Amino acid sequence: MNLITPQLIARFNSIGHQDASNHNTIVVCKFVAPWLGFTWYAIEYNPSTQTFFGIVDSPQAPQFDYFYLPALESAVGPGDQTVIRDITWEEKPLGDVICWVFDSRLLPKERRTI
């Protein structure tokens, strides 16, 4: 699976720069590495540097950070698992994602969905 498609690049380009302090900022796509417990929520993408900006939700703590497409593409876990893009993801306001990311840490694992 391609982690980034021409349609996603076009969408990021149409949105342009977004303010991470604005809760109405759009989270365009979501990537997951199930074996690591990492999820990345992208609000910006720079195709010339292949760099995303958004929420990196790790087992330690969620934070805003940059993440690099080639690093996502080259990550391989047990049984040759790879990072996947959540193809069921629908764009959501950043405020909703932030609330979910922090609230989900309080929920039992089987009830965590977004």
C-alpha positions as CSV (number, residue, x, y, z in Angstrom):
1,M,0.0,0.0,0.0
2,N,1.2,3.5,-0.8
3,L,1.3,5.6,2.3
4,I,0.8,8.8,0.3
5,T,-1.2,9.1,-2.9
6,P,-1.5,11.8,-5.5
7,Q,-4.9,12.6,-4.1
8,L,-3.6,13.0,-0.6
9,I,-0.8,15.3,-1.9
10,A,-3.3,17.3,-3.7
11,R,-5.4,17.6,-0.6
12,F,-2.5,18.7,1.6
13,N,-1.6,21.2,-1.1
14,S,-5.1,22.6,-1.3
15,I,-5.2,23.1,2.5
16,G,-1.7,24.5,2.8
17,H,-0.1,25.5,6.1
18,Q,-2.3,24.8,9.2
19,D,-2.1,26.2,12.7
20,A,-1.6,23.4,15.2
21,S,-3.1,25.7,17.9
22,N,-6.4,25.9,16.0
23,H,-8.8,23.1,17.0
24,N,-10.5,23.4,13.6
25,T,-7.3,22.5,11.8
26,I,-8.0,19.4,9.6
27,V,-6.3,16.1,10.3
28,V,-6.0,14.8,6.7
29,C,-4.7,11.2,7.3
30,K,-3.6,8.7,9.9
31,F,-0.8,6.1,9.9
32,V,-0.4,3.2,12.3
33,A,2.5,0.9,13.3
34,P,0.5,-1.6,15.4
35,W,3.6,-3.5,16.6
36,L,5.1,-0.3,18.0
37,G,2.0,1.3,19.5
38,F,2.6,4.4,17.3
39,T,-0.1,6.4,15.5
40,W,0.7,9.5,13.4
41,Y,-2.1,12.0,12.5
42,A,-1.0,14.3,9.7
43,I,-2.1,17.9,9.3
44,E,0.6,19.0,6.9
45,Y,2.8,17.5,4.2
46,N,5.7,18.9,2.4
47,P,6.3,16.8,-0.8
48,S,9.8,18.4,-1.5
49,T,11.1,17.1,1.9
50,Q,8.7,14.2,2.2
51,T,7.9,15.5,5.7
52,F,4.6,15.5,7.6
53,F,3.6,17.5,10.6
54,G,1.0,16.4,13.1
55,I,0.4,14.4,16.2
56,V,2.8,11.5,17.0
57,D,1.0,9.3,19.5
58,S,3.6,7.0,21.0
59,P,3.4,4.7,24.0
60,Q,5.3,7.4,26.0
61,A,3.1,10.4,25.3
62,P,1.4,12.2,22.3
63,Q,3.1,15.3,20.9
64,F,3.2,17.5,17.9
65,D,6.2,16.7,15.8
66,Y,7.5,16.2,12.2
67,F,7.7,12.7,10.7
68,Y,9.4,11.6,7.6
69,L,7.7,9.6,4.9
70,P,10.7,7.4,4.1
71,A,11.1,6.5,7.8
72,L,7.5,5.4,7.8
73,E,7.9,3.4,4.6
74,S,11.1,1.7,5.8
75,A,9.8,0.6,9.2
76,V,9.4,-3.2,9.4
77,G,8.1,-5.1,12.4
78,P,7.8,-8.7,13.4
79,G,6.4,-10.9,10.6
80,D,7.3,-8.2,8.1
81,Q,4.6,-5.8,9.4
82,T,4.8,-2.4,7.9
83,V,3.3,1.0,8.8
84,I,-0.1,1.4,7.2
85,R,-2.3,4.3,6.3
86,D,-5.8,4.0,7.8
87,I,-7.8,3.9,4.5
88,T,-11.1,4.2,6.6
89,W,-9.9,7.5,8.0
90,E,-12.2,10.5,7.4
91,E,-10.8,14.0,7.9
92,K,-11.5,15.3,11.4
93,P,-11.0,18.5,13.2
94,L,-7.7,18.5,15.2
95,G,-9.6,19.3,18.4
96,D,-11.6,16.1,18.1
97,V,-8.5,14.1,17.5
98,I,-6.6,15.7,20.4
99,C,-9.5,14.9,22.8
100,W,-9.7,11.3,21.5
101,V,-5.9,10.7,21.8
102,F,-5.8,11.9,25.4
103,D,-9.1,10.4,26.4
104,S,-8.2,7.0,24.9
105,R,-5.4,6.6,27.3
106,L,-8.0,6.3,30.0
107,L,-10.2,3.8,28.1
108,P,-9.7,0.0,28.0
109,K,-7.8,-1.0,24.8
110,E,-10.8,-2.8,23.3
111,R,-12.9,0.5,23.4
112,R,-10.3,2.7,21.6
113,T,-11.6,3.6,18.2
114,I,-11.4,6.7,16.0
